[in-house]
Amino acid sequence: QQQQQQQEVQGQPERCAGNRQGLLAPQPGWQQVQELVIFGLGSMQTSSTSRYQLAMASLLATKLLPGLQAPPMAFDPAFTPADVALLHSMGIAVISNNQLCAHRAHVPTFFYLPHLEGRLCDN
């Protein structure tokens, strides 16, 4: 029985790897998204959580939203000059003014709000 359990556990990473591959494939309808707007990342310079959230934003832009017509755009009042430089180096445009998350979408847009206060999500 123990040997059977070991075999099952050994086979799991392969199944998980296959699932990860599927998770990083564009989903139906996502090809129509033309813009990615990111609000609420926080400062990557001071927060490891913000760095993980930026990694997710990068995956969205490069793997999951193949129809983007413009560079992703981001804003957080917590951005430091180092954060802005990092975002620019990754091809992410930084919105220069605080829109209080009231960005108007004129094309199909994916809004990524990883760490945003609920009241701002309604804007």
N, C-alpha and C positions, 0 to 999 in steps of 0.2 A: 504494500500500500504506500509506503514511504517513497519507494522508487517511482511509482506512478505519479505521486504528487510532484516529485522533482521534475519528471518529464513534462508535466503540465505547466509548471512554473517556467521551465526552460523554453517552452514554446510560446509563452505569453509575450516576450519582447518582440518577436516577429509579428504577432498579431497587432501589438500596439504600434509598431513601426508602420504597418500597413494603414492603420487608422489615422496616424499622423499625416501620412501622405494624402489621404482623402480630406483631412481637415484643411490642408493648405491649397486645395484646389478651388478655383472660383465656383461659386454656387450659382444656380440658375437665377437670372435677373441681375446679378451683380455686374455683369458686363455692361449694363446700361448706366451705371454710376459714372458720372463724369468729373465730379469734384469730391475731394476729401477735406473736411474742415475739422480741426482738432482744437478743442477747448479743454482746459483743466488738466494739463500734463503735470504742472508743478515744475520745480527747478531740477533739472537733471544733475546739476552741479552739486546739489545738496541732498538729494533723495534717491536712494536705490529704487524705490517704488516707481518714481518718475522715469528712471532709466528703463525699467521693465515696460512701462506704459509706452515709452517711445519705441521700444523694440516691437511692440504690437502694432503701433501706428505704421512702422516701417514695413511690417509684414502685410498689413492692409494695402499699403500703397504699391508694393512690389509684387505681391503674390495673389491677393484676393480681389483686387479691383483693377482688372486689366484694361478697362475702358477709360481710365482717367485722362482727361484732356488738358489738364493743367497741373502744376506742382501742388502737392498738398499745402494747406495753409494752417497756421497754428497761432494761438495766442494764449498767454497766461500772464497775469500781472507779476507772477513770481519769477519770470524768466530773468536770468542775469545776462550780462554781455557774453559770458562764456556759453550759456545756453543758446543764445541767438546765433553765435558763430557755429556751434555744433549743428543746429538745425539747418543753417544755410549750407554747411558742408554736405549735408545729407539731401540737399535739394528740396527742403521744406521752406516755403515762404513764411515769414513772420508778419502777422497782421500788426500794423503800427499803432493802431488806436484801440482802446478798450470799447468794444461794441456791446459789452455786457451780454455776450452770447446771442445777440439778436442779428446774426448774419442772415441776410436774405439769399435764398437759393433760387437761381434762375434756370438751373439745369438739374437733372437728377444728382443729388448730393448725399454723401454718407457723412453724418456728423458723429465723430468719435469724442465722447465726453467721459473720459475714464475716472476723473475725480472732481466732479462738479457738484456744487450745492444744488439741491432740488429746485430752489426758486429760480435759478438761472436756466435750468433745463426748459422752463416754460416760455422763455423768450423766443 
